[in-house]
């Protein structure tokens, strides 16, 4: 399978969430626009939801996941990413994507980071629409990871 290079930014059509690529685009719109209400619509609102990412470790259930997004969206640092170099795998009840995110973080103090994150997302079909149930993201570079956490979460 050849990876797709055309990035998903969140600016794509999202009027038919029965289409996997539109559900994926909805996530990136919610993230890049810092829209917690839209993010909640993208994720399954249950204890089945799980996220393992550079900011929150492992979070289980929508309430824990929401707390990570809230800290990103309400913080002074602005983070924007797009998804590229990915493959998409679809079955009747699930689809998942495996690829990369690239983007940037701009902090209020003028700090700037170029982000490179390995990413996978899993969505489940619920009542005809795709809802995210799992996300895993990793930053390979330990120095970049430390700076990212410090600027977004205030960790040293």
Buried (B, 14 or more C-beta within 10 A) or exposed (E): EEEBEEBBBBEBEBEEBEBBBBBBBBBBBBBBBBBBEBBBBBBBBEEBBBBBBBBBEEBEBBEBBBEBBEBBBEBEBBBBBBBBBBEBEBEEEBBBBBBBBBBEBBBEEEEEBEBBBBBBBBBBBEEEBBBBBBBBBEBEEEEBBBBBBBBBBEEE
